[in-house]
Amino acid sequence: MAGGRVILTVTLNAALDVTYRVPVVQPGAEHRVEPGGTRAGGKGVNVARVLHALGHDTLVTGFAGGVTGLAIRTELDTAGIREALVDIDAPARRTVTVVSTEDGTATAFNEPGPPVSVGDWTRFVATYHSLASRADVVVLSGSLPPGLPDHAYAQLIGATSTATILDTAGRPLLAGLAARPHVVKPNAEELASATGLDDRPAAARWLRERGAGAVVASLGAAGLLAVTGDGTWRVSCPEPVHGNPTGAGDACVAALAVGLATGADWPSLLADAVALSAAAVAGPLAGDVDLDTYRRLLSTVEVQDAHADR
């Protein structure tokens, strides 16, 4: 990244991802699939993969144990993505995503992850302090593995002096607000579940009132809703993109991280996030982006001041 900026991505529940494609997913039926794509995954890893594809300096940390963890490290090394993952005894989890080539829907099967001991967490926190002190932006993404408390992300954010982005759900999201992350990035379902509110602008304001500096909610094909201290925007891409939506939210987070690192204004940052999210849908696997699609769509993204929603 220009100027030596580094974006640290934290994936406490890293995974070895397997992706299959079938014309239509039919419950209870047998499906014959071609050999699937297998590679390192987890939301923060996907963010790092997008950043790497865009030419930015990124570093992955989190937990990765056992044979599965070794496979994760090996694949990241092959992809040219730097990692400082912390080894634990229990093997990292696997995930399976089945994508329908007919309508683009994705069905995911996610293992819960390995148990993390108090000693594992202590070692990780020490590693994190060292890495975060040298980063311009820290992204904390995904679920927590068994053994970690709901406030694990809050502990990390509270020890971070640089800009932070939190992309998680449920109790870890709510607990994380107390540490005042700069940006939280729920999707529509996570936003409603966390707040109990169906009114999305009101739900985003609810999260801000409880500690989030800004809320950027991804709404699928409808784009983004952003409620920040500088304004409220609705951002959409007028051209539908078909493919695998699994990593679209992670691509959005990657764009947010770049925007925070470079000091971009919110409308420009959000336009970039929507274009990159759409380009991720066009990519074959989570963490991939179609750069031609990204460049083509960037000029078409519509950013609307949603002041009236406030």
ZADO-1210 file (C-alpha; in nm, 4 decimals, padded with zeros to 6 digits):
<atoms>
<atom x="00.0000" y="00.0000" z="00.0000" code="MET" pos="1"/>
<atom x="00.1249" y="00.3459" z="-00.0812" code="ALA" pos="2"/>
<atom x="00.3077" y="00.5181" z="00.2043" code="GLY" pos="3"/>
<atom x="00.3832" y="00.1910" z="00.3830" code="GLY" pos="4"/>
<atom x="00.0353" y="00.1538" z="00.5307" code="ARG" pos="5"/>
<atom x="-00.0500" y="-00.1893" z="00.6722" code="VAL" pos="6"/>
<atom x="-00.3975" y="-00.3306" z="00.7308" code="ILE" pos="7"/>
<atom x="-00.4109" y="-00.6061" z="00.9935" code="LEU" pos="8"/>
<atom x="-00.6976" y="-00.8536" z="00.9659" code="THR" pos="9"/>
<atom x="-00.7967" y="-01.0637" z="01.2661" code="VAL" pos="10"/>
<atom x="-00.9662" y="-01.4006" z="01.2083" code="THR" pos="11"/>
<atom x="-01.0042" y="-01.5733" z="01.5429" code="LEU" pos="12"/>
<atom x="-01.1993" y="-01.8576" z="01.3794" code="ASN" pos="13"/>
<atom x="-01.0025" y="-01.9191" z="01.0599" code="ALA" pos="14"/>
<atom x="-01.1206" y="-02.2020" z="00.8364" code="ALA" pos="15"/>
<atom x="-01.0304" y="-02.4197" z="00.5455" code="LEU" pos="16"/>
<atom x="-01.3059" y="-02.3378" z="00.2978" code="ASP" pos="17"/>
<atom x="-01.4418" y="-02.5807" z="00.0402" code="VAL" pos="18"/>
<atom x="-01.6738" y="-02.4499" z="-00.2327" code="THR" pos="19"/>
<atom x="-01.8897" y="-02.6667" z="-00.4592" code="TYR" pos="20"/>
<atom x="-02.1137" y="-02.5647" z="-00.7483" code="ARG" pos="21"/>
<atom x="-02.4336" y="-02.7364" z="-00.8595" code="VAL" pos="22"/>
<atom x="-02.7140" y="-02.6152" z="-01.0878" code="PRO" pos="23"/>
<atom x="-02.9754" y="-02.6281" z="-00.8093" code="VAL" pos="24"/>
<atom x="-02.9481" y="-02.7232" z="-00.4425" code="VAL" pos="25"/>
<atom x="-03.2226" y="-02.9758" z="-00.3612" code="GLN" pos="26"/>
<atom x="-03.2618" y="-03.0795" z="00.0058" code="PRO" pos="27"/>
<atom x="-03.2664" y="-03.4564" z="00.0457" code="GLY" pos="28"/>
<atom x="-03.1248" y="-03.5177" z="-00.3012" code="ALA" pos="29"/>
<atom x="-02.7867" y="-03.6507" z="-00.4131" code="GLU" pos="30"/>
<atom x="-02.5688" y="-03.3894" z="-00.5856" code="HIS" pos="31"/>
<atom x="-02.2787" y="-03.4688" z="-00.8158" code="ARG" pos="32"/>
<atom x="-02.0184" y="-03.1935" z="-00.8060" code="VAL" pos="33"/>
<atom x="-01.6950" y="-03.1113" z="-00.9804" code="GLU" pos="34"/>
<atom x="-01.3811" y="-03.0921" z="-00.7617" code="PRO" pos="35"/>
<atom x="-01.4315" y="-02.7867" z="-00.5428" code="GLY" pos="36"/>
<atom x="-01.2030" y="-02.4963" z="-00.4656" code="GLY" pos="37"/>
<atom x="-01.0267" y="-02.5415" z="-00.1293" code="THR" pos="38"/>
<atom x="-00.8367" y="-02.2640" z="00.0427" code="ARG" pos="39"/>
<atom x="-00.7827" y="-02.0586" z="00.3562" code="ALA" pos="40"/>
<atom x="-01.0945" y="-01.8796" z="00.4707" code="GLY" pos="41"/>
<atom x="-01.2753" y="-01.7035" z="00.7463" code="GLY" pos="42"/>
<atom x="-01.4011" y="-01.3478" z="00.7081" code="LYS" pos="43"/>
<atom x="-01.0765" y="-01.1710" z="00.7961" code="GLY" pos="44"/>
<atom x="-00.8788" y="-01.3966" z="00.5638" code="VAL" pos="45"/>
<atom x="-01.1209" y="-01.3097" z="00.2831" code="ASN" pos="46"/>
<atom x="-01.0707" y="-00.9394" z="00.3573" code="VAL" pos="47"/>
<atom x="-00.6942" y="-00.9834" z="00.3385" code="ALA" pos="48"/>
<atom x="-00.7259" y="-01.1712" z="00.0099" code="ARG" pos="49"/>
<atom x="-00.9194" y="-00.8822" z="-00.1453" code="VAL" pos="50"/>
<atom x="-00.6694" y="-00.6283" z="-00.0130" code="LEU" pos="51"/>
<atom x="-00.3835" y="-00.8329" z="-00.1561" code="HIS" pos="52"/>
<atom x="-00.5540" y="-00.8511" z="-00.4954" code="ALA" pos="53"/>
<atom x="-00.5790" y="-00.4717" z="-00.4942" code="LEU" pos="54"/>
<atom x="-00.2087" y="-00.4365" z="-00.4162" code="GLY" pos="55"/>
<atom x="-00.2368" y="-00.3290" z="-00.0511" code="HIS" pos="56"/>
<atom x="-00.0082" y="-00.4428" z="00.2281" code="ASP" pos="57"/>
<atom x="-00.1991" y="-00.6711" z="00.4608" code="THR" pos="58"/>
<atom x="-00.1216" y="-00.9172" z="00.7393" code="LEU" pos="59"/>
<atom x="-00.3434" y="-01.1984" z="00.8703" code="VAL" pos="60"/>
<atom x="-00.3535" y="-01.3069" z="01.2337" code="THR" pos="61"/>
<atom x="-00.5777" y="-01.5298" z="01.4426" code="GLY" pos="62"/>
<atom x="-00.5702" y="-01.8968" z="01.5403" code="PHE" pos="63"/>
<atom x="-00.4794" y="-02.1903" z="01.3159" code="ALA" pos="64"/>
<atom x="-00.4057" y="-02.5294" z="01.4694" code="GLY" pos="65"/>
<atom x="-00.3549" y="-02.8873" z="01.3615" code="GLY" pos="66"/>
<atom x="-00.3401" y="-03.0280" z="01.0110" code="VAL" pos="67"/>
<atom x="-00.6160" y="-02.7930" z="00.8979" code="THR" pos="68"/>
<atom x="-00.4239" y="-02.4965" z="01.0329" code="GLY" pos="69"/>
<atom x="-00.1136" y="-02.6088" z="00.8444" code="LEU" pos="70"/>
<atom x="-00.3190" y="-02.6256" z="00.5249" code="ALA" pos="71"/>
<atom x="-00.4426" y="-02.2715" z="00.5908" code="ILE" pos="72"/>
<atom x="-00.0881" y="-02.1415" z="00.6374" code="ARG" pos="73"/>
<atom x="00.0375" y="-02.3242" z="00.3290" code="THR" pos="74"/>
<atom x="-00.2370" y="-02.1862" z="00.1094" code="GLU" pos="75"/>
<atom x="-00.1823" y="-01.8297" z="00.2338" code="LEU" pos="76"/>
<atom x="00.1890" y="-01.8625" z="00.1611" code="ASP" pos="77"/>
<atom x="00.1123" y="-01.9912" z="-00.1880" code="THR" pos="78"/>
<atom x="-00.1209" y="-01.6955" z="-00.2436" code="ALA" pos="79"/>
<atom x="00.1481" y="-01.4520" z="-00.1282" code="GLY" pos="80"/>
<atom x="-00.0506" y="-01.3293" z="00.1738" code="ILE" pos="81"/>
<atom x="00.1523" y="-01.2630" z="00.4878" code="ARG" pos="82"/>
<atom x="00.0351" y="-01.4314" z="00.8075" code="GLU" pos="83"/>
<atom x="00.1169" y="-01.4300" z="01.1774" code="ALA" pos="84"/>
<atom x="-00.1318" y="-01.6936" z="01.2893" code="LEU" pos="85"/>
<atom x="-00.1029" y="-01.8359" z="01.6403" code="VAL" pos="86"/>
<atom x="-00.0784" y="-02.2147" z="01.6632" code="ASP" pos="87"/>
<atom x="-00.3043" y="-02.4075" z="01.9016" code="ILE" pos="88"/>
<atom x="-00.3436" y="-02.7801" z="01.9649" code="ASP" pos="89"/>
<atom x="-00.6990" y="-02.8173" z="01.8315" code="ALA" pos="90"/>
<atom x="-00.7358" y="-02.8272" z="01.4526" code="PRO" pos="91"/>
<atom x="-00.8901" y="-02.5313" z="01.2712" code="ALA" pos="92"/>
<atom x="-01.2405" y="-02.5748" z="01.1378" code="ARG" pos="93"/>
<atom x="-01.3633" y="-02.6519" z="00.7876" code="ARG" pos="94"/>
<atom x="-01.6535" y="-02.4920" z="00.6035" code="THR" pos="95"/>
<atom x="-01.8437" y="-02.6067" z="00.2966" code="VAL" pos="96"/>
<atom x="-02.0352" y="-02.3692" z="00.0677" code="THR" pos="97"/>
<atom x="-02.2607" y="-02.5003" z="-00.2093" code="VAL" pos="98"/>
<atom x="-02.3381" y="-02.2416" z="-00.4773" code="VAL" pos="99"/>
<atom x="-02.6317" y="-02.2758" z="-00.7155" code="SER" pos="100"/>
<atom x="-02.5163" y="-02.1813" z="-01.0645" code="THR" pos="101"/>
<atom x="-02.8788" y="-02.1267" z="-01.1658" code="GLU" pos="102"/>
<atom x="-02.9678" y="-01.8445" z="-00.9265" code="ASP" pos="103"/>
<atom x="-02.6434" y="-01.7651" z="-00.7426" code="GLY" pos="104"/>
<atom x="-02.7686" y="-01.8582" z="-00.3947" code="THR" pos="105"/>
<atom x="-02.5111" y="-01.9994" z="-00.1561" code="ALA" pos="106"/>
<atom x="-02.5752" y="-02.2601" z="00.1137" code="THR" pos="107"/>
<atom x="-02.3078" y="-02.2741" z="00.3841" code="ALA" pos="108"/>
<atom x="-02.2179" y="-02.5456" z="00.6363" code="PHE" pos="109"/>
<atom x="-01.9861" y="-02.4026" z="00.9023" code="ASN" pos="110"/>
<atom x="-01.8170" y="-02.5956" z="01.1810" code="GLU" pos="111"/>
<atom x="-01.8041" y="-02.4074" z="01.5148" code="PRO" pos="112"/>
<atom x="-01.4257" y="-02.4023" z="01.5370" code="GLY" pos="113"/>
<atom x="-01.1648" y="-02.5324" z="01.7823" code="PRO" pos="114"/>
<atom x="-01.1819" y="-02.4693" z="02.1570" code="PRO" pos="115"/>
<atom x="-00.9475" y="-02.1902" z="02.2668" code="VAL" pos="116"/>
<atom x="-00.7912" y="-02.2140" z="02.6121" code="SER" pos="117"/>
<atom x="-00.7018" y="-01.9297" z="02.8469" code="VAL" pos="118"/>
<atom x="-00.3364" y="-01.9886" z="02.7650" code="GLY" pos="119"/>
<atom x="-00.4069" y="-01.9748" z="02.3902" code="ASP" pos="120"/>
<atom x="-00.5857" y="-01.6434" z="02.4344" code="TRP" pos="121"/>
<atom x="-00.3054" y="-01.4959" z="02.6464" code="THR" pos="122"/>
<atom x="-00.0506" y="-01.5840" z="02.3785" code="ARG" pos="123"/>
<atom x="-00.2687" y="-01.4395" z="02.1071" code="PHE" pos="124"/>
<atom x="-00.3291" y="-01.1119" z="02.2897" code="VAL" pos="125"/>
<atom x="00.0470" y="-01.0624" z="02.3253" code="ALA" pos="126"/>
<atom x="00.0922" y="-01.1260" z="01.9523" code="THR" pos="127"/>
<atom x="-00.1957" y="-00.8953" z="01.8685" code="TYR" pos="128"/>
<atom x="-00.0550" y="-00.6050" z="02.0714" code="HIS" pos="129"/>
<atom x="00.2716" y="-00.6248" z="01.8785" code="SER" pos="130"/>
<atom x="00.1035" y="-00.6474" z="01.5364" code="LEU" pos="131"/>
<atom x="-00.1675" y="-00.3852" z="01.5962" code="ALA" pos="132"/>
<atom x="00.0881" y="-00.1294" z="01.7128" code="SER" pos="133"/>
<atom x="00.2358" y="-00.1305" z="01.3610" code="ARG" pos="134"/>
<atom x="-00.0932" y="-00.1264" z="01.1656" code="ALA" pos="135"/>
<atom x="-00.2825" y="00.1709" z="01.0237" code="ASP" pos="136"/>
<atom x="-00.6196" y="-00.0078" z="01.0354" code="VAL" pos="137"/>
<atom x="-00.7266" y="-00.3237" z="01.2176" code="VAL" pos="138"/>
<atom x="-01.0156" y="-00.5356" z="01.0879" code="VAL" pos="139"/>
<atom x="-01.1762" y="-00.7808" z="01.3321" code="LEU" pos="140"/>
<atom x="-01.4073" y="-01.0211" z="01.1530" code="SER" pos="141"/>
<atom x="-01.6202" y="-01.3271" z="01.1975" code="GLY" pos="142"/>
<atom x="-01.7423" y="-01.5590" z="01.4687" code="SER" pos="143"/>
<atom x="-01.5637" y="-01.6394" z="01.7929" code="LEU" pos="144"/>
<atom x="-01.4383" y="-01.9951" z="01.8447" code="PRO" pos="145"/>
<atom x="-01.5567" y="-02.1914" z="02.1496" code="PRO" pos="146"/>
<atom x="-01.3869" y="-02.0895" z="02.4714" code="GLY" pos="147"/>
<atom x="-01.3670" y="-01.7167" z="02.4050" code="LEU" pos="148"/>
<atom x="-01.5988" y="-01.4753" z="02.5900" code="PRO" pos="149"/>
<atom x="-01.8403" y="-01.2454" z="02.4098" code="ASP" pos="150"/>
<atom x="-01.6210" y="-00.9472" z="02.4962" code="HIS" pos="151"/>
<atom x="-01.3087" y="-01.0869" z="02.3227" code="ALA" pos="152"/>
<atom x="-01.3335" y="-00.8361" z="02.0373" code="TYR" pos="153"/>
<atom x="-01.3976" y="-00.5541" z="02.2848" code="ALA" pos="154"/>
<atom x="-01.0758" y="-00.6459" z="02.4651" code="GLN" pos="155"/>
<atom x="-00.8782" y="-00.6262" z="02.1411" code="LEU" pos="156"/>
<atom x="-01.0401" y="-00.3028" z="02.0237" code="ILE" pos="157"/>
<atom x="-00.9829" y="-00.1424" z="02.3620" code="GLY" pos="158"/>
<atom x="-00.6109" y="-00.2158" z="02.3311" code="ALA" pos="159"/>
<atom x="-00.5868" y="-00.0667" z="01.9803" code="THR" pos="160"/>
<atom x="-00.4866" y="00.2935" z="01.9188" code="SER" pos="161"/>
<atom x="-00.5525" y="00.2907" z="01.5451" code="THR" pos="162"/>
<atom x="-00.8796" y="00.2741" z="01.3472" code="ALA" pos="163"/>
<atom x="-01.0814" y="-00.0459" z="01.3926" code="THR" pos="164"/>
<atom x="-01.3553" y="-00.2142" z="01.1904" code="ILE" pos="165"/>
<atom x="-01.5727" y="-00.4763" z="01.3608" code="LEU" pos="166"/>
<atom x="-01.7629" y="-00.7234" z="01.1424" code="ASP" pos="167"/>
<atom x="-01.9356" y="-00.9785" z="01.3595" code="THR" pos="168"/>
<atom x="-02.2849" y="-01.0565" z="01.4840" code="ALA" pos="169"/>
<atom x="-02.4968" y="-01.1230" z="01.7908" code="GLY" pos="170"/>
<atom x="-02.3527" y="-01.0940" z="02.1394" code="ARG" pos="171"/>
<atom x="-01.9901" y="-01.0369" z="02.0265" code="PRO" pos="172"/>
<atom x="-02.1133" y="-00.7394" z="01.8203" code="LEU" pos="173"/>
<atom x="-02.3106" y="-00.5914" z="02.1083" code="LEU" pos="174"/>
<atom x="-02.0254" y="-00.6485" z="02.3542" code="ALA" pos="175"/>
<atom x="-01.7796" y="-00.4949" z="02.1094" code="GLY" pos="176"/>
<atom x="-01.9670" y="-00.1640" z="02.1004" code="LEU" pos="177"/>
<atom x="-01.8447" y="-00.0781" z="02.4500" code="ALA" pos="178"/>
<atom x="-01.4884" y="-00.0472" z="02.3120" code="ALA" pos="179"/>
<atom x="-01.6067" y="00.2104" z="02.0551" code="ARG" pos="180"/>
<atom x="-01.4953" y="00.0620" z="01.7213" code="PRO" pos="181"/>
<atom x="-01.4608" y="00.3182" z="01.4445" code="HIS" pos="182"/>
<atom x="-01.6902" y="00.1241" z="01.2098" code="VAL" pos="183"/>
<atom x="-01.9214" y="-00.1748" z="01.2515" code="VAL" pos="184"/>
<atom x="-02.0412" y="-00.3592" z="00.9412" code="LYS" pos="185"/>
<atom x="-02.3499" y="-00.5780" z="01.0009" code="PRO" pos="186"/>
<atom x="-02.5639" y="-00.7151" z="00.7215" code="ASN" pos="187"/>
<atom x="-02.9387" y="-00.6529" z="00.7202" code="ALA" pos="188"/>
<atom x="-03.0219" y="-00.9646" z="00.9205" code="GLU" pos="189"/>
<atom x="-02.7475" y="-00.8997" z="01.1774" code="GLU" pos="190"/>
<atom x="-02.8585" y="-00.5369" z="01.2134" code="LEU" pos="191"/>
<atom x="-03.2169" y="-00.6354" z="01.2907" code="ALA" pos="192"/>
<atom x="-03.1152" y="-00.9215" z="01.5193" code="SER" pos="193"/>
<atom x="-02.8755" y="-00.7088" z="01.7248" code="ALA" pos="194"/>
<atom x="-03.1158" y="-00.4198" z="01.7758" code="THR" pos="195"/>
<atom x="-03.4637" y="-00.5754" z="01.7533" code="GLY" pos="196"/>
<atom x="-03.5569" y="-00.2964" z="01.5112" code="LEU" pos="197"/>
<atom x="-03.6920" y="-00.3379" z="01.1570" code="ASP" pos="198"/>
<atom x="-03.6307" y="00.0290" z="01.0726" code="ASP" pos="199"/>
<atom x="-03.2756" y="00.0104" z="00.9391" code="ARG" pos="200"/>
<atom x="-03.1708" y="00.3756" z="00.9850" code="PRO" pos="201"/>
<atom x="-03.3106" y="00.3657" z="01.3395" code="ALA" pos="202"/>
<atom x="-03.1261" y="00.0384" z="01.4042" code="ALA" pos="203"/>
<atom x="-02.7992" y="00.1871" z="01.2781" code="ALA" pos="204"/>
<atom x="-02.8458" y="00.4918" z="01.4990" code="ARG" pos="205"/>
<atom x="-02.9135" y="00.2559" z="01.7924" code="TRP" pos="206"/>
<atom x="-02.5723" y="00.0946" z="01.7389" code="LEU" pos="207"/>
<atom x="-02.4051" y="00.4356" z="01.7160" code="ARG" pos="208"/>
<atom x="-02.5663" y="00.5465" z="02.0400" code="GLU" pos="209"/>
<atom x="-02.4065" y="00.2455" z="02.2078" code="ARG" pos="210"/>
<atom x="-02.0534" y="00.3047" z="02.0880" code="GLY" pos="211"/>
<atom x="-02.0080" y="00.2508" z="01.7130" code="ALA" pos="212"/>
<atom x="-01.8417" y="00.5458" z="01.5438" code="GLY" pos="213"/>
<atom x="-02.0166" y="00.4624" z="01.2173" code="ALA" pos="214"/>
<atom x="-02.2474" y="00.1854" z="01.0985" code="VAL" pos="215"/>
<atom x="-02.2230" y="00.0538" z="00.7435" code="VAL" pos="216"/>
<atom x="-02.4956" y="-00.2045" z="00.6850" code="ALA" pos="217"/>
<atom x="-02.4701" y="-00.4261" z="00.3780" code="SER" pos="218"/>
<atom x="-02.8119" y="-00.4894" z="00.2240" code="LEU" pos="219"/>
<atom x="-02.7289" y="-00.7429" z="-00.0457" code="GLY" pos="220"/>
<atom x="-02.8386" y="-00.6388" z="-00.3931" code="ALA" pos="221"/>
<atom x="-02.9828" y="-00.3177" z="-00.2422" code="ALA" pos="222"/>
<atom x="-02.6331" y="-00.1916" z="-00.1622" code="GLY" pos="223"/>
<atom x="-02.5363" y="-00.0175" z="00.1603" code="LEU" pos="224"/>
<atom x="-02.6840" y="00.2021" z="00.4295" code="LEU" pos="225"/>
<atom x="-02.4264" y="00.4133" z="00.6139" code="ALA" pos="226"/>
<atom x="-02.5004" y="00.6142" z="00.9273" code="VAL" pos="227"/>
<atom x="-02.1963" y="00.8119" z="01.0413" code="THR" pos="228"/>
<atom x="-02.1100" y="01.1219" z="01.2401" code="GLY" pos="229"/>
<atom x="-02.0780" y="01.3096" z="00.9095" code="ASP" pos="230"/>
<atom x="-02.4040" y="01.2055" z="00.7470" code="GLY" pos="231"/>
<atom x="-02.6320" y="00.9268" z="00.6327" code="THR" pos="232"/>
<atom x="-02.6116" y="00.7710" z="00.2867" code="TRP" pos="233"/>
<atom x="-02.7784" y="00.5023" z="00.0798" code="ARG" pos="234"/>
<atom x="-02.5493" y="00.3553" z="-00.1831" code="VAL" pos="235"/>
<atom x="-02.6464" y="00.1189" z="-00.4626" code="SER" pos="236"/>
<atom x="-02.5163" y="-00.0348" z="-00.7825" code="CYS" pos="237"/>
<atom x="-02.7708" y="-00.0017" z="-01.0652" code="PRO" pos="238"/>
<atom x="-02.6397" y="-00.3052" z="-01.2521" code="GLU" pos="239"/>
<atom x="-02.7223" y="-00.6513" z="-01.1092" code="PRO" pos="240"/>
<atom x="-02.4288" y="-00.8893" z="-01.0781" code="VAL" pos="241"/>
<atom x="-02.4794" y="-01.2655" z="-01.0704" code="HIS" pos="242"/>
<atom x="-02.2476" y="-01.5192" z="-00.9116" code="GLY" pos="243"/>
<atom x="-02.1346" y="-01.6174" z="-00.5615" code="ASN" pos="244"/>
<atom x="-02.2399" y="-01.3625" z="-00.2953" code="PRO" pos="245"/>
<atom x="-02.0535" y="-01.5345" z="-00.0102" code="THR" pos="246"/>
<atom x="-01.7589" y="-01.2924" z="00.0072" code="GLY" pos="247"/>
<atom x="-01.9349" y="-00.9692" z="-00.0880" code="ALA" pos="248"/>
<atom x="-01.9494" y="-00.8422" z="00.2705" code="GLY" pos="249"/>
<atom x="-01.5783" y="-00.9119" z="00.3182" code="ASP" pos="250"/>
<atom x="-01.4967" y="-00.7153" z="00.0029" code="ALA" pos="251"/>
<atom x="-01.7020" y="-00.4291" z="00.1446" code="CYS" pos="252"/>
<atom x="-01.4948" y="-00.4399" z="00.4634" code="VAL" pos="253"/>
<atom x="-01.1733" y="-00.4372" z="00.2590" code="ALA" pos="254"/>
<atom x="-01.2861" y="-00.1178" z="00.0870" code="ALA" pos="255"/>
<atom x="-01.3796" y="00.0393" z="00.4201" code="LEU" pos="256"/>
<atom x="-01.0338" y="-00.0433" z="00.5552" code="ALA" pos="257"/>
<atom x="-00.8609" y="00.1155" z="00.2575" code="VAL" pos="258"/>
<atom x="-01.0804" y="00.4228" z="00.2896" code="GLY" pos="259"/>
<atom x="-00.9961" y="00.4628" z="00.6590" code="LEU" pos="260"/>
<atom x="-00.6260" y="00.4126" z="00.5912" code="ALA" pos="261"/>
<atom x="-00.6171" y="00.6729" z="00.3153" code="THR" pos="262"/>
<atom x="-00.8542" y="00.9253" z="00.4740" code="GLY" pos="263"/>
<atom x="-01.1149" y="00.9063" z="00.1957" code="ALA" pos="264"/>
<atom x="-01.4412" y="01.0965" z="00.2384" code="ASP" pos="265"/>
<atom x="-01.7491" y="00.8882" z="00.3140" code="TRP" pos="266"/>
<atom x="-01.9238" y="00.9144" z="-00.0269" code="PRO" pos="267"/>
<atom x="-01.6086" y="00.8054" z="-00.2124" code="SER" pos="268"/>
<atom x="-01.5359" y="00.5306" z="00.0388" code="LEU" pos="269"/>
<atom x="-01.8915" y="00.3933" z="00.0191" code="LEU" pos="270"/>
<atom x="-01.9001" y="00.4005" z="-00.3612" code="ALA" pos="271"/>
<atom x="-01.5790" y="00.1999" z="-00.3622" code="ASP" pos="272"/>
<atom x="-01.7278" y="-00.0460" z="-00.1121" code="ALA" pos="273"/>
<atom x="-02.0375" y="-00.1123" z="-00.3245" code="VAL" pos="274"/>
<atom x="-01.8388" y="-00.1555" z="-00.6466" code="ALA" pos="275"/>
<atom x="-01.5932" y="-00.3918" z="-00.4795" code="LEU" pos="276"/>
<atom x="-01.8762" y="-00.5912" z="-00.3187" code="SER" pos="277"/>
<atom x="-02.0406" y="-00.6374" z="-00.6575" code="ALA" pos="278"/>
<atom x="-01.7059" y="-00.7402" z="-00.8078" code="ALA" pos="279"/>
<atom x="-01.6769" y="-01.0049" z="-00.5364" code="ALA" pos="280"/>
<atom x="-02.0095" y="-01.1570" z="-00.6420" code="VAL" pos="281"/>
<atom x="-01.8596" y="-01.1961" z="-00.9895" code="ALA" pos="282"/>
<atom x="-01.5551" y="-01.3761" z="-00.8445" code="GLY" pos="283"/>
<atom x="-01.5558" y="-01.7568" z="-00.8304" code="PRO" pos="284"/>
<atom x="-01.4726" y="-01.7954" z="-00.4577" code="LEU" pos="285"/>
<atom x="-01.5095" y="-01.5914" z="-00.1397" code="ALA" pos="286"/>
<atom x="-01.2156" y="-01.3518" z="-00.1263" code="GLY" pos="287"/>
<atom x="-01.1951" y="-01.3187" z="-00.5044" code="ASP" pos="288"/>
<atom x="-01.2857" y="-00.9987" z="-00.6882" code="VAL" pos="289"/>
<atom x="-01.3254" y="-00.9473" z="-01.0609" code="ASP" pos="290"/>
<atom x="-01.1120" y="-00.6368" z="-01.1042" code="LEU" pos="291"/>
<atom x="-01.2532" y="-00.5550" z="-01.4497" code="ASP" pos="292"/>
<atom x="-01.6053" y="-00.5592" z="-01.3031" code="THR" pos="293"/>
<atom x="-01.4885" y="-00.3438" z="-01.0111" code="TYR" pos="294"/>
<atom x="-01.3377" y="-00.0766" z="-01.2362" code="ARG" pos="295"/>
<atom x="-01.6379" y="-00.0778" z="-01.4680" code="ARG" pos="296"/>
<atom x="-01.8971" y="-00.0478" z="-01.1923" code="LEU" pos="297"/>
<atom x="-01.7202" y="00.2144" z="-00.9813" code="LEU" pos="298"/>
<atom x="-01.8387" y="00.5039" z="-01.1991" code="SER" pos="299"/>
<atom x="-02.1989" y="00.3763" z="-01.1985" code="THR" pos="300"/>
<atom x="-02.2504" y="00.3521" z="-00.8204" code="VAL" pos="301"/>
<atom x="-02.5194" y="00.5865" z="-00.6903" code="GLU" pos="302"/>
<atom x="-02.4575" y="00.7611" z="-00.3575" code="VAL" pos="303"/>
<atom x="-02.7652" y="00.9338" z="-00.2151" code="GLN" pos="304"/>
<atom x="-02.7765" y="01.1615" z="00.0864" code="ASP" pos="305"/>
<atom x="-03.0357" y="00.9975" z="00.3125" code="ALA" pos="306"/>
<atom x="-03.0692" y="01.2846" z="00.5574" code="HIS" pos="307"/>
<atom x="-03.4458" y="01.2480" z="00.5501" code="ALA" pos="308"/>
<atom x="-03.4132" y="00.9007" z="00.7049" code="ASP" pos="309"/>
<atom x="-03.2661" y="01.0403" z="01.0239" code="ARG" pos="310"/>
</atoms>
